[in-house]
Amino acid sequence: MISANSSVCVEIRDLWVRYCPKNRWEKETIALNGLTMNIMKNEILSIIGPAHSGKTTLLRAINRLTELHRNVKIQGDILLNQASIYDPQVNVVELRRKVGMVFARPVVLPKSIFENIAYGPRLKGIHHPAELEKIVESSLQAAYLWNEVKDRLHQPALALSGGQQQRLCIARVIALQPEIIMFDEPTSALDPISTGKIEDTLHELKTQYTIILVTNNTKQAARVGTQSAFFLMGKLIEMGSTEQIFTRPYAKKTEDYITGRFG
Amino acid sequence: MIEQEKWIKFILMLIACSAISALALITFFIFWEGLPVIWKIGLWDFISGLKWAPTKGKFGILPMIVGSFEVTFGAMILGVPLALLCAIYLAEFASPRTRNILKPAIEVLAGIPSVVYGFIGMMVIVPFLRNTFGGSGFSVAGCSIVLGIMILPTITSISFDALMAIPRTYREGSLALGATPWQTVKMVVLPAAKSGIVAAVILGMGRAIGETMAVIMIAGNSLIIPLTPFDPVRTLTSNIALEMGYATGDHRQALFATGIILFVVIMCLNSLANWIANKAVAK
């Protein structure tokens, strides 16, 4: 399964994520159930699976957003470039700059377009106006949004359309120069045209970044992903090249899901 | 059926109007009682007069206007940062268990009668100020400290609600971009909650400027313009409460006129608050 010229970027080792109940009578939920997988550099890994199969939890474990929940227990390990991200020495803020994330619903901060993109670089300590302008322009261009917004950079970002907002979020992540960009169902709230634009962007980004794409849309996974993984009930059922998963899956469950027999 | 709906709508409208008519009546009444004396003395002489001597027919309320503003300003300086930081801690950093203990505790502050605040001020804060800074201890500073505590629950709980109304996705979005929790609060959550927080601060201000009983007990009530925080002071509200019991004729009307000034000041503050809040929303 591992091609010769790509190297491992993220290594997930026997990862368990449990949401503990707030009350004694509630049941504990196991979101990820002993997950082990490798994510290769400069690939687009698309993760498919029905609701509650742990796809989003995995993304949130990789940038440690899971920690915002108070009742979550994590076991196992995630290695980013051979170093554990759960090591007490790891600076979470640095980690989140390396592992960017785009959410299902575009999270546009109530600021101008320019300020939305400059937000991350500013936090990194870049304050020089010319430098910020350069970052904003190149990020917007990488997300194919520059031509649509270049004349109104200082207008409120909330006035953009849904598709534009989502591309703004992608540009904002690019502005941080991350290693990995994770997309959590990035087109689930968008129309087909915006979806097409975002998929094009994903293809372009692949050359520079490692991409993890969680999607409910199996067709999108087939169109965009170079690698695909199928999750079910917190377990990895199957992972391989997209071509193999969609044409001759090994597992019966994968085949059933892709052909739409359940899920 | 439709006939019945009409009646219900009509009755509800009457009830709503009666609440507003109370406001209209109050406005009408204080203006009716107070305006004649303002005509007689002249508006400018009334609000800029330094001397308040009802028996000699001198009605100047400048010391009290200045006093009210000083006391309120001091209360804001002490109360607003405390209340805001409280709200930020409760909304952003406290665990649910801590929040469930602290929030009701702060709200209890709002339920304590103001005379009790006055009493505590007299027994604790006034002697403390007297021993530390000299003077009588009955002063602007004492009032500001007590009012700062009194406005705490108002500002804390309204700004807490404003902070909690900010969607969780804003916070996660900001954290995912490599912001620390404090940076997230400072750069995303607070600006987004700005209009609610401004409203909270203005309501607190209204409470401070209108408070009477606690202030009477701590202020010293001298008729001078307080020049230092440790000078005694008389506010517009305490002037009315102190003298209404025995005032007659022009004196009585002058107290109503004091009420008019207070009314106008508070109206201006509220309009300012709405204006700021709307401006924040439009941005």
Contacts between the chains, C-beta under 8 A, distances in Angstrom:
chain1	res1	chain2	res2	distance
A	63	B	176	6.1
A	65	B	172	6.1
A	65	B	175	6.7
A	65	B	176	6.3
A	68	B	171	7.9
A	68	B	172	6.9
A	68	B	175	7.3
A	70	B	95	6.6
A	70	B	96	7.5
A	93	B	178	5.1
A	93	B	179	7.4
A	93	B	180	5.8
A	94	B	178	7.4
A	96	B	175	6.7
A	96	B	176	5.7
A	96	B	177	7.1
A	96	B	178	4.7
A	97	B	177	7.7
A	97	B	178	3.9
A	100	B	176	7.2
A	100	B	177	7.7
A	101	B	176	4.5
A	103	B	169	6.6
A	103	B	172	7.2
A	103	B	173	6.6
A	103	B	176	7.7
A	105	B	169	6.6
A	107	B	169	4.8
A	107	B	170	6.5
A	107	B	172	7.0
A	107	B	173	3.2
A	109	B	170	6.4
A	109	B	173	6.6
A	109	B	174	6.8
A	109	B	188	5.5
A	109	B	192	7.9
A	110	B	170	7.7
A	110	B	188	7.8
A	110	B	191	6.7
A	110	B	192	5.0
A	111	B	191	7.6
A	119	B	174	7.5
A	119	B	177	6.1
A	119	B	179	7.7
A	119	B	187	7.1
A	120	B	177	4.3
A	120	B	178	5.9
A	120	B	179	8.0
A	123	B	177	7.0
A	123	B	178	5.7
A	123	B	179	5.3
A	123	B	183	6.0
A	124	B	178	6.9
A	156	B	283	7.5
A	169	B	173	7.7
A	172	B	177	6.5
A	173	B	177	7.4
A	176	B	177	6.5
A	176	B	178	6.3
